[in-house]
Amino acid sequence: RAQRIDNTGGVIRLVGEGGNTISSGVIDASAGDDQSTGGDIEMLGDRVALFGDAVVDASGATGGGTVHLGGAAHGSGELTAEFTQVSADATILADAGVSGDGGEVIVWADDSTWFYGSASVTGGSESGNGGFVEISGAIGLDYAGFVDATAANGELGMLLFDPASITIIDGAGPGTNDGDVPDWSDPNPALGDFQISEQALENQAATASITLAATNDITIEDLTDNTLSLLTP
């Protein structure tokens, strides 16, 4: 815990180079007053995970902070994870409370990322825009989570998926690879190409502006309604 008490503190770094960096508790770098932005949280290592009902909080009254799990945006930074996992009951927060923009949440892996939890980067209740979330595995990705980048009095924030390949399939289910939690005793639990259903994407578009990027291909399979709409309702 390194709760923010001014505009320069509130930095938490958990680094496990050469091993696993795992939390199943609360990591709190949120603002400790009504004038500060949220702090900065990094979890870095070969394998990074939030298990159980873990909470990572970098929210602030005047703007959200940053949360980086497994690396910075697009896999940049001094140390990147090979595999990163966020379990279904885990929560990541980088919200703006009253004013300011939502923060930045990056969940990255050089190989595969499993994201089943929730991430929130909402804008302030009185002013401010939604923040930015990237959930990517450079090769594989499994997504059955939820991102909230809304803003009560501002613009919707962004959710970026950026794996090697993306296939959008017909149907209403999550449409991810197989939904299996990875076996961390497996030396190579790598995923295949990222698959997600039309309905899952359209549901997520209600709370975040979605950007799809891929190193290789983005494929849209035959859809029953012949329409993929990622416009916010």
Backbone torsions as a table, in degrees:
resi	resn	phi	psi	omega
1	ARG	NA	128.1	175.4
2	ALA	-140.6	64.3	-171.7
3	GLN	-65.1	137.7	-174.0
4	ARG	-66.3	131.3	173.8
5	ILE	-123.6	-7.6	172.5
6	ASP	-153.4	-172.3	-173.7
7	ASN	-87.4	10.9	-179.3
8	THR	-124.2	-14.0	-177.0
9	GLY	-95.2	-160.0	173.5
10	GLY	75.5	46.2	177.2
11	VAL	-116.4	125.3	177.0
12	ILE	-124.4	125.4	177.8
13	ARG	-126.0	122.5	173.3
14	LEU	-112.9	114.8	-174.0
15	VAL	-123.8	125.7	179.2
16	GLY	-128.7	57.0	-177.2
17	GLU	-58.0	128.9	-178.7
18	GLY	85.9	4.9	-178.6
19	GLY	-156.0	-160.5	-177.8
20	ASN	-98.1	141.7	172.6
21	THR	-120.8	110.5	-169.0
22	ILE	-132.5	138.4	173.5
23	SER	-130.6	137.6	171.0
24	SER	-126.3	16.7	179.6
25	GLY	-118.9	-144.6	-177.4
26	VAL	-113.7	126.6	172.0
27	ILE	-113.8	114.8	-167.8
28	ASP	-122.0	110.7	171.8
29	ALA	-124.6	33.1	-179.9
30	SER	-75.8	162.9	179.7
31	ALA	-67.0	138.0	-179.9
32	GLY	-96.1	7.9	179.9
33	ASP	-145.2	-173.5	-177.7
34	ASP	-100.9	18.0	-177.0
35	GLN	-126.3	-8.9	-171.1
36	SER	-106.9	158.8	170.3
37	THR	-85.5	166.3	177.1
38	GLY	-68.5	163.9	-178.4
39	GLY	-88.4	-160.7	-176.3
40	ASP	-124.3	133.3	179.9
41	ILE	-129.1	130.6	174.9
42	GLU	-127.0	133.5	168.8
43	MET	-122.3	115.5	-173.4
44	LEU	-129.4	147.1	178.5
45	GLY	167.4	-178.8	177.2
46	ASP	-66.8	-39.3	174.6
47	ARG	-132.0	130.5	-175.9
48	VAL	-125.2	137.8	-177.4
49	ALA	-152.9	146.9	164.1
50	LEU	-110.1	117.8	-177.5
51	PHE	-108.9	162.0	175.3
52	GLY	59.4	-138.5	180.0
53	ASP	-101.1	42.2	179.0
54	ALA	-57.7	146.7	177.0
55	VAL	-128.7	131.9	172.8
56	VAL	-122.2	119.4	-170.6
57	ASP	-127.5	116.5	175.6
58	ALA	-127.0	39.0	-179.3
59	SER	-81.9	158.7	178.2
60	GLY	-153.2	153.8	-176.4
61	ALA	-62.3	-34.4	-175.9
62	THR	-114.1	18.6	176.4
63	GLY	152.3	145.3	177.2
64	GLY	-76.7	154.5	177.2
65	GLY	-91.8	-149.3	-178.9
66	THR	-126.7	142.0	173.8
67	VAL	-130.4	119.8	178.6
68	HIS	-119.8	115.5	176.4
69	LEU	-111.6	114.3	177.0
70	GLY	86.8	-5.9	179.1
71	GLY	150.7	174.3	177.9
72	ALA	-91.0	-172.1	-174.7
73	ALA	-55.9	134.2	178.5
74	HIS	59.1	25.2	177.4
75	GLY	78.1	21.1	177.2
76	SER	-83.3	176.6	178.4
77	GLY	110.8	171.1	-173.5
78	GLU	-74.7	-25.2	-176.8
79	LEU	-147.6	129.0	179.9
80	THR	-123.8	148.7	-179.0
81	ALA	-83.0	151.3	172.5
82	GLU	-81.2	-40.9	179.2
83	PHE	-134.4	139.2	179.0
84	THR	-136.1	138.3	-177.6
85	GLN	-136.2	137.0	171.3
86	VAL	-124.2	115.0	-174.3
87	SER	-73.7	166.4	-170.4
88	ALA	-60.7	-33.2	-177.1
89	ASP	-96.6	4.9	-179.5
90	ALA	-82.6	148.9	-175.6
91	THR	-132.4	133.0	175.1
92	ILE	-118.2	128.2	-176.4
93	LEU	-126.4	130.4	171.4
94	ALA	-144.6	53.6	-174.0
95	ASP	-86.5	153.2	166.7
96	ALA	-94.1	133.2	-174.9
97	GLY	-78.4	-67.3	-175.4
98	VAL	-105.8	-44.3	-178.5
99	SER	-138.6	167.3	177.9
100	GLY	91.6	169.7	-178.1
101	ASP	-86.4	153.3	170.1
102	GLY	-62.3	161.7	-173.8
103	GLY	-87.6	-155.0	-177.0
104	GLU	-124.3	129.6	175.3
105	VAL	-124.4	123.7	176.9
106	ILE	-119.8	127.0	173.4
107	VAL	-122.3	110.3	-168.6
108	TRP	-132.0	150.1	168.0
109	ALA	-147.9	142.5	177.1
110	ASP	-68.1	-24.8	176.1
111	ASP	-110.5	-83.9	-171.9
112	SER	-129.7	144.5	176.8
113	THR	-123.4	134.6	172.6
114	TRP	-113.4	118.0	-179.9
115	PHE	-124.8	108.3	-179.8
116	TYR	-116.3	-6.5	-174.2
117	GLY	-93.0	-151.9	-179.1
118	SER	-128.6	148.5	175.7
119	ALA	-133.0	135.7	-177.5
120	SER	-129.7	126.1	178.8
121	VAL	-134.8	51.9	-173.9
122	THR	-73.2	150.1	174.6
123	GLY	-76.3	167.9	-178.0
124	GLY	-62.7	153.1	-177.1
125	SER	-66.3	-28.1	-179.6
126	GLU	-100.6	-33.4	179.8
127	SER	-162.3	156.9	179.2
128	GLY	117.2	155.9	-178.0
129	ASN	-101.7	163.1	172.4
130	GLY	-66.6	157.9	-175.1
131	GLY	-91.1	-152.3	-173.4
132	PHE	-129.1	132.5	176.3
133	VAL	-128.4	129.4	170.6
134	GLU	-118.1	126.5	175.2
135	ILE	-124.3	106.0	-171.0
136	SER	-144.8	147.1	163.3
137	GLY	-124.0	131.3	-175.5
138	ALA	-58.1	-27.1	177.2
139	ILE	-114.1	-63.5	-174.5
140	GLY	-116.9	154.5	179.6
141	LEU	-150.2	137.9	173.8
142	ASP	-129.0	117.8	-174.6
143	TYR	-125.9	119.3	173.0
144	ALA	-141.6	38.2	-176.2
145	GLY	-109.3	-155.6	-177.9
146	PHE	-149.8	136.3	178.2
147	VAL	-123.5	132.4	176.7
148	ASP	-116.5	108.9	177.9
149	ALA	-121.1	32.5	-178.0
150	THR	-77.2	165.9	176.6
151	ALA	-145.5	123.0	-176.2
152	ALA	-62.7	-34.4	-178.4
153	ASN	-135.7	43.7	179.8
154	GLY	-160.5	-166.2	-177.1
155	GLU	-89.4	149.8	178.0
156	LEU	-64.1	140.0	176.5
157	GLY	-82.6	-176.8	-171.0
158	MET	-114.6	144.4	169.6
159	LEU	-120.2	122.0	-179.2
160	LEU	-110.6	128.0	167.0
161	PHE	-108.2	129.2	-175.6
162	ASP	-144.9	62.4	176.0
163	PRO	-89.4	-168.0	180.0
164	ALA	-69.2	-47.1	-179.2
165	SER	-142.4	150.2	179.6
166	ILE	-128.7	131.2	172.7
167	THR	-122.6	122.9	177.5
168	ILE	-98.0	119.7	-174.2
169	ILE	-108.2	161.6	179.3
170	ASP	-73.1	152.7	173.4
171	GLY	119.7	-179.7	-173.6
172	ALA	-113.6	-7.2	-178.8
173	GLY	-77.1	178.1	179.2
174	PRO	-62.1	-33.0	174.0
175	GLY	72.4	13.9	-179.2
176	THR	-80.1	178.4	-170.0
177	ASN	-52.4	-63.9	176.5
178	ASP	-150.6	-4.0	176.6
179	GLY	72.5	5.5	-178.1
180	ASP	-78.9	133.7	173.1
181	VAL	-68.1	133.0	-176.5
182	PRO	-66.3	147.9	174.6
183	ASP	-88.2	107.1	-174.2
184	TRP	-73.6	-8.1	172.9
185	SER	-81.9	-12.8	177.7
186	ASP	-75.3	125.5	-179.6
187	PRO	-65.9	-17.7	-179.7
188	ASN	-146.8	79.9	-177.9
189	PRO	-86.7	28.7	-169.4
190	ALA	-57.2	146.3	177.1
191	LEU	-92.5	168.2	171.9
192	GLY	-94.2	-156.7	-179.3
193	ASP	-62.0	150.2	-178.9
194	PHE	-77.0	125.6	174.0
195	GLN	-120.9	137.9	176.6
196	ILE	-146.8	146.4	-175.5
197	SER	-81.6	156.8	175.4
198	GLU	-54.9	-47.1	-175.7
199	GLN	-66.0	-38.7	179.2
200	ALA	-62.2	-42.2	178.1
201	LEU	-65.8	-44.6	-178.8
202	GLU	-65.5	-36.6	175.9
203	ASN	-64.2	-42.9	-178.9
204	GLN	-67.4	-28.6	-179.0
205	ALA	-65.1	-14.1	178.2
206	ALA	-71.0	-22.7	-174.6
207	THR	-125.8	5.4	177.7
208	ALA	-161.5	142.5	173.5
209	SER	-79.0	118.3	-170.2
210	ILE	-94.8	131.8	171.8
211	THR	-117.4	126.2	177.3
212	LEU	-105.6	123.6	176.8
213	ALA	-134.1	150.6	179.8
214	ALA	-152.1	144.3	177.1
215	THR	-66.1	-36.4	-177.5
216	ASN	-106.7	-93.0	-171.1
217	ASP	-124.6	151.1	166.4
218	ILE	-117.7	118.3	-175.0
219	THR	-118.1	131.1	174.2
220	ILE	-109.7	115.0	179.2
221	GLU	-76.1	173.1	178.5
222	ASP	-59.5	125.5	-179.4
223	LEU	-108.2	138.2	-176.4
224	THR	-57.1	-41.0	-178.4
225	ASP	-93.4	2.0	177.5
226	ASN	58.9	22.1	-177.3
227	THR	-141.6	131.6	170.0
228	LEU	-118.4	112.5	-177.1
229	SER	-114.5	114.6	177.3
230	LEU	-107.1	17.8	176.5
231	LEU	-80.0	137.6	178.8
232	THR	-67.0	130.7	-179.1
233	PRO	-57.7	NA	NA
